[in-house]
Each structure stands twice: as C-alpha cells, then as structure tokens.
Amino acid sequence: MNKLLGNAPRHPGLWRDLPADNAGANTEVSMLTTSDQGRNELKHLCPQLAQLSHQGRWIVLISPPNIGYKDLLAQAGVRMDRVLLVHAKDEVETLWAMERALTSGTSSAVLCWSSSLAPRDERRLQLVAKSAVAMGVIFQDVNAHSHGNPCHQAAIPMTLSNQFQPLH
C-alpha cells in the first residue's frame, strides 16, 4: 500500500505529491525581535532568499515597512519577479496571509512584519509551523510594543536579537 501512496502526505485531506526538492527544506517559523523594523535581519537573510528565489516559488513579504527592502533584495540577487507583496489591513489579515503562504506549497519563504503577537496568535503559528512547507520569519519591532503602553517597556528586552527563535 505504501508503494501506491508514493511520497504523498499521510493526512487524508492532502493527497497530492510533495515536490522532491522540498525534502529537508528549512520549514521553521522564527520570530525575530528587532529595533530597526527588521532591516539588519533582512540583510542577513538576503543570501538565503536569493538562493530560494531561484527555485521558482514565491518569496512572500507581508506588510513590510518602508526600510528599503527592494534595494536590499535586488542587491543580494533575489529574483524580483518571484517576490510577492501582501499589504494586509490589520493584524488578523496579516496572520491569515502568513498561515496561507506557509502552508500553500507555492512559497519558499514568508517574511511577516508584526507589531505584537498575542499568546493565542503565537500558539496558532506554532501549530501552523508543524505543517509549513516554507521558511517563515516574523519580525516584531521592539519600538511598536512601547508606543501603546509604557508598562510594556520593562517587559520587552531592548537588545537586537540576531538568533532565530523557532516557534516549535
């Protein structure tokens, strides 16, 4: 019976073959806390994004701020015809777009900019990460946390995180 299924997922709702080049792909969803809207982290990710863009799948940017990301990506050799911009109107739409892009099988990488995530949303992304078929990165701006409530300043570390923190 295994021979009949090939390399199809074992979930009954997913009876499609997975691409062979997806085996061993980096499918972690990482959360990065940044003080510059993710510009430095994006610079570090650019070589990997350039390599992924040549696989023919999308590099999805969800709600990116104006940090010169187009120039950064182009200078790194990212195929700009494989970059898909999604401008979400709110946080709910942002998370929905990220979830769909991570699990659709049409994306190599999904980069999302968010002001803050509620614990419920973090848990939801942990569950999505288990079925993700693309690399995911969430940029959380430290400065966005402190605008609404001064109490959050003490709880948020003010150092730039260069280490990826997987959600699962």
C-alpha positions as CSV (number, residue, x, y, z in Angstrom):
1,M,0.0,0.0,0.0
2,N,2.9,2.4,0.7
3,K,4.0,2.0,-2.8
4,L,0.6,3.3,-4.1
5,L,0.8,6.4,-2.0
6,G,4.3,7.4,-3.1
7,N,5.6,10.3,-1.1
8,A,2.1,11.8,-0.5
9,P,1.4,13.1,3.0
10,R,-0.3,10.6,5.3
11,H,-3.1,13.1,6.2
12,P,-6.3,12.1,4.3
13,G,-7.0,15.6,3.2
14,L,-3.7,16.1,1.5
15,W,-3.5,13.6,-1.3
16,R,-1.1,15.5,-3.5
17,D,2.5,14.7,-4.2
18,L,5.1,16.9,-2.5
19,P,7.9,18.3,-4.6
20,A,11.0,16.2,-4.3
21,D,13.2,19.2,-3.7
22,N,11.2,20.1,-0.6
23,A,12.6,17.2,1.4
24,G,14.9,18.6,4.1
25,A,13.9,22.2,3.3
26,N,14.1,24.7,6.2
27,T,10.5,25.0,7.2
28,E,10.9,26.5,10.7
29,V,9.0,29.6,11.6
30,S,11.2,32.0,13.5
31,M,10.4,35.1,15.5
32,L,12.9,38.0,15.5
33,T,12.7,40.9,17.8
34,T,14.3,44.0,16.3
35,S,14.6,47.7,16.9
36,D,15.0,48.8,13.3
37,Q,12.0,47.1,11.7
38,G,14.0,44.1,10.6
39,R,16.4,45.9,8.2
40,N,19.6,44.3,9.7
41,E,18.0,40.8,9.9
42,L,16.8,41.1,6.3
43,K,20.3,41.9,5.2
44,H,21.5,38.7,6.9
45,L,18.6,36.7,5.3
46,C,19.2,38.1,1.7
47,P,21.7,35.5,0.5
48,Q,19.4,32.7,1.6
49,L,16.4,34.5,0.0
50,A,18.4,34.9,-3.2
51,Q,19.0,31.1,-3.3
52,L,15.4,30.3,-2.6
53,S,14.1,32.7,-5.2
54,H,15.8,30.7,-7.9
55,Q,13.7,27.6,-7.0
56,G,10.7,29.1,-8.9
57,R,8.5,29.6,-5.8
58,W,7.4,32.8,-4.2
59,I,9.3,34.9,-1.6
60,V,6.3,36.5,0.2
61,L,6.6,39.8,2.1
62,I,3.6,40.5,4.3
63,S,3.1,44.1,5.5
64,P,6.8,45.2,5.0
65,P,7.7,48.7,6.3
66,N,9.5,51.1,4.1
67,I,13.0,50.1,5.0
68,G,14.4,49.9,1.5
69,Y,13.7,46.1,1.2
70,K,13.5,46.3,-2.6
71,D,17.1,47.6,-2.8
72,L,18.4,45.0,-0.3
73,L,16.8,42.1,-2.1
74,A,17.8,43.2,-5.6
75,Q,21.5,43.8,-4.5
76,A,21.6,40.3,-3.0
77,G,20.5,38.8,-6.2
78,V,16.9,37.9,-5.3
79,R,14.8,37.4,-8.4
80,M,12.3,40.3,-8.1
81,D,9.8,38.6,-10.3
82,R,9.5,35.9,-7.6
83,V,8.7,38.4,-4.8
84,L,5.1,38.7,-3.8
85,L,4.0,41.7,-1.7
86,V,0.9,41.4,0.6
87,H,-0.4,44.5,2.2
88,A,-2.7,43.4,5.0
89,K,-5.2,45.9,6.5
90,D,-4.9,44.6,10.1
91,E,-3.1,42.0,12.3
92,V,-5.8,39.4,11.8
93,E,-5.4,39.6,8.0
94,T,-1.6,39.6,8.4
95,L,-1.6,36.3,10.3
96,W,-4.1,34.7,8.0
97,A,-1.9,35.6,5.0
98,M,1.1,34.2,6.7
99,E,-0.7,31.0,7.5
100,R,-1.9,30.5,3.9
101,A,1.5,31.3,2.4
102,L,3.4,29.0,4.7
103,T,1.1,26.0,4.0
104,S,0.2,26.5,0.4
105,G,3.3,24.9,-1.2
106,T,3.8,27.8,-3.6
107,S,6.3,29.8,-1.4
108,S,9.9,29.2,-0.5
109,A,10.0,31.9,2.2
110,V,7.4,34.0,4.0
111,L,8.5,37.2,5.8
112,C,6.0,39.0,8.0
113,W,6.2,42.2,9.9
114,S,4.0,42.5,13.0
115,S,3.7,44.9,15.9
116,S,3.0,42.3,18.5
117,L,1.5,38.9,18.8
118,A,-1.0,37.8,21.4
119,P,-0.2,34.5,23.1
120,R,-3.1,33.0,21.3
121,D,-1.6,34.1,17.9
122,E,1.8,32.7,18.9
123,R,0.2,29.3,19.6
124,R,-1.7,29.4,16.3
125,L,1.6,30.0,14.5
126,Q,3.2,27.1,16.4
127,L,0.5,24.8,15.0
128,V,0.9,26.2,11.5
129,A,4.7,25.7,11.7
130,K,4.1,22.0,12.0
131,S,2.6,21.8,8.6
132,A,4.6,24.6,7.0
133,V,6.3,23.9,3.7
134,A,8.2,27.2,3.6
135,M,10.7,29.1,5.7
136,G,8.9,31.6,7.9
137,V,10.2,34.7,9.7
138,I,8.2,37.1,11.8
139,F,9.8,40.5,12.5
140,Q,8.5,42.1,15.7
141,D,9.5,45.7,16.3
142,V,10.5,46.4,19.9
143,N,9.5,50.1,19.4
144,A,6.0,49.1,18.5
145,H,5.5,47.5,21.9
146,S,6.3,50.6,23.8
147,H,4.0,53.0,21.9
148,G,0.7,51.8,23.3
149,N,1.5,51.0,26.9
150,P,4.5,52.3,29.0
151,C,4.3,49.2,31.2
152,H,5.5,47.1,28.2
153,Q,8.8,48.8,28.1
154,A,10.2,46.9,31.1
155,A,9.0,43.6,29.8
156,I,10.5,43.8,26.3
157,P,14.2,43.2,26.0
158,M,15.8,46.1,24.2
159,T,18.6,44.2,22.5
160,L,18.6,43.2,18.9
161,S,18.2,39.5,18.5
162,N,20.5,38.0,15.9
163,Q,19.5,34.5,16.8
164,F,16.4,32.9,15.3
165,Q,14.0,31.6,17.8
166,P,11.9,28.8,16.3
167,L,8.3,28.7,17.4
168,H,8.0,24.9,17.5
